[in-house]
Amino acid sequence: MRTIEVRVPGDLQDQLFADLTRDVEWAGYLLCGLLRYDGREVLLARSWHAVPESHRVPGTGHGFSWHSDFDVQMLNDAQAAGLSCVILHYHGGKSPALGHTSDRNTADSLMPFLSREAPSRPHVFAVLGDRSASGIAYRDGQEIGALNSY
C-alpha cells in the first residue's frame, strides 16, 4: 500500500477551513497537481471548490450529501487539466478518522469511479481535523493506500 501526501498553500487552507468548519457539516474538492520523486507521490493543491449550497441534498440521514452533478463538474475539471481530486469534509479533533460507516460507504461508491475516469494518478477521500487529516487513496478504480498528513 502506498502513502500519498497532500500539500495545501496557506491561502487555500484558510478558505478550505472557513468552508468546512461551518455550523453544519460541509464538503468540497481540492484539485491537485502531482509531484513524483524519490518513490513518493505528493498532491499539490491548486484550487479549492466547496460544494455549492444549490447542490446540497438535505435529510439523507447520513451526514452531508450533495448532487452527483457537482462530482461530474469536478471530474471534468480534473480531467481537462490532468489533476487529482481530494474530497474533504471536517470532523475536527486531533486525529480524525474515516470511522463512520457513511464515510467509508461514500468513499467506496464514489472513488473507484472517479479514479477510473481520471486515471494514472491518485485521488483521495479524506476527513480533516484541526491539525491533520486521514483518508483513503485510489488509482485506476482500486484502493491503493492512505493519506499521509502531518
N, C-alpha and C positions, 0 to 999 in steps of 0.2 A: 504494500500500500504506500502511496505517495503522500507527501505533505505539501500542501500548497500554501504559499504566503500571500497576503494581501497588504498592500501599502496604500494609504489614503492621505493625500495632502491636507493640510490644516483647513483650508477654505472649504473643501468638500466635507471634511469631517464635521465642521461647525454646522453646515446646512443639514447634513445627514442626522446628526443628533437632534437638531431642532425639529425635524420632521418626525423622527421615530419616537421621541420622548413626549409625545402629546398626552393629553389626559385619557385618550383611548388608544388601543393598540393600532399600529400602522406598519406599513412595509414599503419597500422600494427596491430599485435596481441600481447597483453600481455597474457601469460599463467600463471594462478594464483592458488595457494593453497587456501583453505577455512578454516577460523577460525570462529567458532561459540561460543559466550559466552555472558552471560547477555542479551539474546534476540537480540544480534547484529550479523550481518554477515560481516566479513571483508575478502576481497580478498587480498592475499599477493602475489605480483608479483614475479615470479621465473625466467621468461625469456621473452625477447623481440624479436619479429620477424617482421621486416619491410617487406612489400610486395616487393618481388624481382622485379627488373626492367623488367625481362623477363615475368612477369605476368601482367604488366600494360596494360590496354586497353585504348589507347588514342582516343579522338574525339567522346566520347559518348554524350557530351553536358550537362553533369550534374556532374561536379567535377571529382574527382578521381575514376576510376573504375579499377577492376582487375579481372582476370580469376577465376572462381569458383574452379579450381584445387587447388589454394592456400588455400581457405576456407576448402576444404576437407583434405588437409595436416594438417592444424592446428587442425581441429576437430579430426582427427585420433590421433595426438599427445596428445591432451587434454583427449580423451577417454582412451588411453593407460596408462596415468599417473594419472587419476582421477582429472583433473584440470578444472578450469573455464576459459573462454575466455573473454577478454576485447578487443574490437575492437576500435581503436583510430585513429582520424585524428585531425589536428590542424586548429583552427580558429583564434587564437590569442586573444588579449584583456584581460580585467579583468574578465568579466563574459560571457564566451562563452555559446551558447545555440544551441540546435538542431532545430533552427528556419527554416532552409532551407527545402523545400519540399523534395528534393533529399535525405537529411539525414534521414528524417522520413520514406521515401519510402524504402530506403536501410535497415534500422532497421526492418521495418515491414515485409520485404520479407526474410531477412536472419536469424534474431534472433529466430523466432519461430522454424524453422527447426533445427538450431544449438542447441538450448536449449532442444529440444525433443531428439536429438541424443546423447547428453551428459547430461542426466537428473539428477535430485536431487541436483542440485547446481545452483547458479545464474551465468548468463552470461550478459555482459554489452556492449552496443553500445554507444560510447561517443565521444564528441568533447573536445579538450584540448585547454585551453587558456594559458596565460603567467603565471598564478599563481593558476588556478583552472580548473576544468573540469565539464561538465554537460552531463548526459546520462540517458538511459533507461535500466532497468534491466528486464531480462526474466528468467523464470524457467519452465521446462516441457512444452514448447510451448506457455506459456502465459506471457504477460507483468505483472510484479509483483511490480514494483516500480521504484525508481530513484537512481542515483548515488549520494552519499554524498561525496563532495570533499571540502577540505579546506586546 
